[in-house]
Amino acid sequence: MSLNSIFQYFVPKDKKFFPLFEQAGANLIVMAKALKESVYTTDLSRRAELNKKIEDLEHKGDDITHQIHLELGKNFITPFDREDIHSLASSLDDVADFIQGASNRMELYKVETPSQAMKEIADLILEATDHVAKALNELRDLKNIRNITDSCVRINSVENKADYIFDKAMSELFEYEKDAITLIKTKEVLSAMEDATDKCEDVANVLESILVKNA
């Protein structure tokens, strides 16, 4: 057991890191919902509004990440290992970055008619972020290990589904799409979206590491 873990037995419940992680999780859900709406609409002006909203939310996520790092610098005792706090904050920030990246590419490339694969992966991003947020909300009480583990398993399942949809979409794209510009646009957007699910899986991996160390 680490020195930090021993100290935790003698200090009050953390009132800084857990609320910040919960805010980060809630922010990801709002971003994912906005991305889903953006993918399902063909109204380019509405998509531009949603892209701006997602950009603002990504900046909000950056602020939360920055605050977590500030708290790490100010607090000697943390609720779990400092490296894991840093890794968790960074992986959550990565999810936000790729959600924003997917939205931005749709806007920049003027994707008029999002593909079915984009819609399906957008659905999965929202599902994954929901599980991420649920797991983060359980961190306050590590006695509920089963709930966190269940969320991690579901995140991994979602990521596998996104991989399958992405690979199938790429296969069909290169086989049937004859317009090179459309092919590149579609590939770039799908890549960013699939990467967002990969980053959710990275969050799950960090959470599982925390569980192992604090079991």
GIPEWO-V77461 format. One record per pair of residues at least 24 apart in sequence whose ideal C-beta (glycine too) atoms are under 6 Angstrom apart, sorted by the first residue. I is the first residue (numbers start at 1). J is the second residue. Records with the same first field share a line. If there is no record, write none. Layout:
I=J + J
//
This chain:
7=77
11=77
14=79
16=71
17=79
18=139 + 140
20=64 + 67 + 68
21=136
22=136 + 137
23=64
24=64 + 92
25=132 + 133 + 136
26=133
27=57 + 60 + 61
28=95 + 129
29=129 + 130 + 133
30=57
31=57 + 99
32=125 + 126 + 129
35=99 + 103 + 122
36=122 + 126
38=103
39=114 + 118 + 119 + 122
51=103 + 107
54=100 + 103
58=96 + 100
61=96
65=89 + 93
80=210 + 214
84=210
87=206
88=206
91=202 + 203 + 206
94=199
95=196 + 199 + 200
98=192 + 195 + 196 + 199
99=196
101=192
102=189 + 192 + 193
105=188 + 189 + 192
106=189
109=185
111=185
117=165 + 169
120=165
121=162 + 165 + 193
124=158 + 161 + 162 + 197
125=196
127=158
128=155 + 158 + 197 + 200
131=155
132=200 + 203
135=207
142=214
145=211
148=207
152=204 + 207 + 208
155=200 + 201 + 204
156=201 + 204
159=197 + 201
162=194 + 197
166=190 + 194
//
